[in-house]
Amino acid sequence: MSHGRVRGVYLPRLADAAASSMATYGIPLLVLGTTNSSSLTGIAFMLAWAPRLCTFSLAGMAVDRFGPARIFRLAATARALVAGLAAPTLGMTDLKTASSLVLLLAACAGCLTQFSFIAAESMGAVASREAGGAAHRVQSVLLGIDQTAALAGPAAGGLLLQQAGSSGMLAVISGLSILTAVIAPGTRHAPPAPQATGPGTRRWRTGWSTLRALPRLAWLVAGLALSNLALGLLEAATPVIVVKQLGQSSASVGLVWSCAAAASLLAVSTCRFTIDRWGLTRVGRCAALVTIVPCFLVAHAGSYPAYLILAAVFMAGDSVLAVVLRTLRSDLIPAAVFGSTLSVTVLILLLPYPLAGILMALVDPADIDTLITVCAILQCIGLACAFTRSTRPRPRHGKHRK
């Protein structure tokens, strides 16, 4: 592991992933604590994801034009400013103004997270190309960094919110973002060469056409989109369920996602060996079953330990499905149109998250369990179609879906 790669890629990625993870899981808790409203919590979740869809293409074009390192620093600096300004402001405003402010904070955090994510992924791709034959080692380290941040971020955010209040949590997010901007590499990473010279609309049409021509991949993407709807609803509803229904603290909400991240990391670490032995399709079907069953049961969890375990099992199965998607996607999509098709698949997989926030906002808190059950039924149908309308692929290693 070279010193330059640690200083220029791994450390900035770690700081950014920690700040992003705390913002993603901590801001819905902040909304619930500020507004005491499950509907506004759902709206905040929707506002955190909707900008990612709107800025997906914009972030990619900005990275292509100005380089990933520059966009990475700018996104981190902007997040530091937003969180840093919101921290003291929340303590000096009335309830109505504070409610509007935290909703705006959710939207800004979602937008900036998309920019930093695209830039970080591009920097990781540059490091992989520079590593040559050791590219897989670079990607494995980056995956470990993301999983570690997902493990520690939610628990740290919930604990900070409980012990230091909203200002303390936002101050830490701002500090991590400043650290990210300071240690981010310079502009030595050249912007990647464009893979297509046509306009954006033409690239989108190419991606859609390619996806439709690959029904096996299209069915899997559709099934995982329905699975993401259940996952998004679970993420949006967890603060309400844990705090309001189960009577736990905000730190307990963070512990749920930290345990889920640990289960995901374990699942991703072991699934490469199971895929080698039993094949991609068989492991994918087992992962679908592992994901579906706890999704049905989590709506009826009567205690916090049961909810925590079921959420962790759900996320473990979802992580293995992520590996299946990445592997199948790399097998089937032609290299010449990989970028445009990848953009389409990512868009489809992200769309359910703001929809989950909207559903959470519209449904009465007493009906959340029913809504989760309905989403579990849709997930079951989608994954069943995904794994019954395909043939067995050749086994190979995969990467975690992001």
PEJOHU-V865787 format. One record per backbone hydrogen bond with DSSP energy under -1.0 kcal/mol. NH is the residue of the N-H (numbers start at 0). CO is the residue of the C=O. E is the energy in kcal/mol with one decimal. If there is no record, write none. Layout:
nh | co | e
NH | CO | E
NH | CO | E
This chain:
nh | co | e
5 | 1 | -1.9
6 | 2 | -2.7
7 | 3 | -2.7
8 | 4 | -2.1
9 | 4 | -2.0
10 | 5 | -2.6
12 | 8 | -1.9
13 | 9 | -2.3
14 | 10 | -2.3
15 | 11 | -2.5
16 | 12 | -2.6
17 | 13 | -2.1
18 | 14 | -2.0
19 | 15 | -2.8
20 | 16 | -2.5
21 | 17 | -2.2
22 | 18 | -2.2
23 | 19 | -2.8
24 | 20 | -2.0
25 | 21 | -2.2
26 | 22 | -1.7
29 | 25 | -2.2
30 | 26 | -2.6
31 | 27 | -2.4
32 | 28 | -2.6
33 | 29 | -2.0
34 | 30 | -3.0
35 | 31 | -2.3
40 | 36 | -1.4
41 | 37 | -2.0
42 | 38 | -2.2
43 | 39 | -2.5
44 | 40 | -2.0
45 | 41 | -2.3
46 | 42 | -2.8
47 | 43 | -1.7
48 | 44 | -1.0
49 | 45 | -3.0
52 | 48 | -1.2
53 | 49 | -1.9
54 | 50 | -2.5
58 | 54 | -3.1
59 | 55 | -1.8
60 | 56 | -2.5
61 | 57 | -2.3
62 | 58 | -2.4
63 | 59 | -2.3
64 | 60 | -2.1
65 | 61 | -2.9
66 | 62 | -1.8
70 | 66 | -1.7
71 | 67 | -2.5
72 | 68 | -2.2
73 | 69 | -2.4
74 | 70 | -2.7
75 | 71 | -2.1
76 | 72 | -2.6
77 | 73 | -2.5
78 | 74 | -2.2
79 | 75 | -2.2
80 | 76 | -2.2
81 | 77 | -2.5
82 | 78 | -2.6
83 | 79 | -2.5
84 | 80 | -2.4
85 | 81 | -2.0
86 | 82 | -1.8
88 | 84 | -1.1
89 | 85 | -2.2
91 | 88 | -1.5
97 | 93 | -2.7
98 | 94 | -2.3
99 | 95 | -1.9
100 | 96 | -2.3
101 | 97 | -2.4
102 | 98 | -1.6
103 | 99 | -2.1
104 | 100 | -2.4
105 | 101 | -2.0
106 | 102 | -1.8
107 | 103 | -2.5
108 | 104 | -2.6
109 | 105 | -2.0
110 | 106 | -2.1
111 | 107 | -2.5
112 | 108 | -2.2
113 | 109 | -1.5
114 | 110 | -1.6
115 | 111 | -2.5
116 | 112 | -2.3
117 | 113 | -2.4
118 | 114 | -2.3
119 | 115 | -2.6
120 | 116 | -2.6
121 | 117 | -2.0
122 | 118 | -2.4
123 | 119 | -2.3
124 | 120 | -2.0
125 | 121 | -2.1
126 | 122 | -2.3
127 | 123 | -2.1
128 | 124 | -2.3
129 | 125 | -2.2
130 | 126 | -1.6
133 | 130 | -1.7
134 | 131 | -1.4
137 | 133 | -1.5
138 | 134 | -2.2
139 | 135 | -1.9
140 | 136 | -2.1
141 | 137 | -2.3
142 | 138 | -2.4
143 | 139 | -2.2
144 | 140 | -2.2
145 | 141 | -2.3
146 | 142 | -2.5
147 | 143 | -2.3
148 | 144 | -2.4
149 | 145 | -2.3
150 | 146 | -1.6
151 | 147 | -2.4
152 | 148 | -3.1
155 | 151 | -2.5
156 | 152 | -2.8
157 | 153 | -2.6
158 | 154 | -2.4
159 | 155 | -2.7
160 | 156 | -2.3
161 | 157 | -1.7
162 | 158 | -2.7
163 | 159 | -2.9
168 | 164 | -1.9
169 | 165 | -2.5
170 | 166 | -2.1
171 | 167 | -1.9
172 | 168 | -2.2
173 | 169 | -2.5
174 | 170 | -2.5
175 | 171 | -2.7
176 | 172 | -2.0
177 | 173 | -2.3
178 | 174 | -2.3
179 | 175 | -2.2
180 | 176 | -2.3
181 | 177 | -2.2
182 | 178 | -2.3
183 | 179 | -1.1
202 | 198 | -1.7
203 | 199 | -2.3
204 | 200 | -2.1
205 | 201 | -2.2
206 | 202 | -2.2
207 | 203 | -2.5
208 | 204 | -2.5
209 | 205 | -2.4
210 | 206 | -2.4
211 | 207 | -2.4
212 | 208 | -1.5
213 | 210 | -1.2
217 | 213 | -2.7
218 | 214 | -2.8
219 | 215 | -1.5
220 | 216 | -2.7
221 | 217 | -2.5
222 | 218 | -2.6
223 | 219 | -2.6
224 | 220 | -1.9
225 | 221 | -1.9
226 | 222 | -1.8
227 | 223 | -2.4
228 | 224 | -1.4
229 | 225 | -1.5
230 | 226 | -2.3
231 | 227 | -3.4
232 | 228 | -2.2
233 | 229 | -2.2
234 | 230 | -2.5
235 | 231 | -2.5
236 | 232 | -2.5
237 | 233 | -1.7
240 | 236 | -2.9
241 | 237 | -3.0
242 | 238 | -2.0
243 | 239 | -2.0
244 | 239 | -1.3
245 | 240 | -2.2
247 | 241 | -2.7
253 | 249 | -1.6
254 | 250 | -1.8
255 | 251 | -1.5
256 | 252 | -1.4
257 | 253 | -2.0
258 | 254 | -2.5
259 | 255 | -2.0
260 | 256 | -2.2
261 | 257 | -2.1
262 | 258 | -2.3
263 | 259 | -2.3
264 | 260 | -2.6
265 | 261 | -2.1
266 | 262 | -2.4
267 | 263 | -2.8
268 | 264 | -1.9
269 | 265 | -1.5
270 | 266 | -2.0
273 | 269 | -1.5
274 | 270 | -2.7
275 | 271 | -1.5
276 | 272 | -1.5
277 | 273 | -3.0
278 | 274 | -2.0
282 | 278 | -1.8
283 | 279 | -2.5
284 | 280 | -2.4
285 | 281 | -2.0
286 | 282 | -2.5
287 | 283 | -2.3
288 | 284 | -2.0
289 | 285 | -2.4
290 | 286 | -1.8
291 | 287 | -2.6
292 | 288 | -2.2
294 | 290 | -1.0
295 | 291 | -1.7
296 | 292 | -1.9
297 | 293 | -2.7
299 | 296 | -1.9
300 | 297 | -1.2
306 | 302 | -2.0
307 | 303 | -2.7
308 | 304 | -2.4
309 | 305 | -2.4
310 | 306 | -2.5
311 | 307 | -2.0
312 | 308 | -2.4
313 | 309 | -2.4
314 | 310 | -2.3
315 | 311 | -2.0
316 | 312 | -2.3
317 | 313 | -2.2
318 | 314 | -2.0
319 | 315 | -1.6
320 | 316 | -2.0
321 | 317 | -1.6
322 | 318 | -1.6
323 | 319 | -2.2
324 | 320 | -2.4
325 | 321 | -2.5
326 | 322 | -2.5
327 | 323 | -2.6
328 | 324 | -3.0
329 | 325 | -2.1
330 | 326 | -1.6
331 | 327 | -2.3
332 | 328 | -2.0
336 | 333 | -1.2
337 | 334 | -1.1
340 | 336 | -2.0
341 | 337 | -2.8
342 | 338 | -2.0
343 | 339 | -1.5
344 | 340 | -2.3
345 | 341 | -2.6
346 | 342 | -2.1
347 | 343 | -2.3
348 | 344 | -2.2
349 | 345 | -1.6
350 | 346 | -1.8
352 | 349 | -1.6
354 | 350 | -1.3
355 | 351 | -2.4
356 | 352 | -1.8
357 | 353 | -2.1
358 | 354 | -2.5
359 | 355 | -2.3
360 | 356 | -1.8
361 | 357 | -1.8
362 | 358 | -1.8
366 | 363 | -2.3
367 | 364 | -1.2
370 | 366 | -2.1
371 | 367 | -2.5
372 | 368 | -1.9
373 | 369 | -2.2
374 | 370 | -2.3
375 | 371 | -2.1
376 | 372 | -1.9
377 | 373 | -2.1
378 | 374 | -2.6
379 | 375 | -2.3
380 | 376 | -2.2
381 | 377 | -2.6
382 | 378 | -2.8
383 | 379 | -2.0
384 | 380 | -2.2
385 | 381 | -2.1
386 | 382 | -1.9
388 | 384 | -1.4
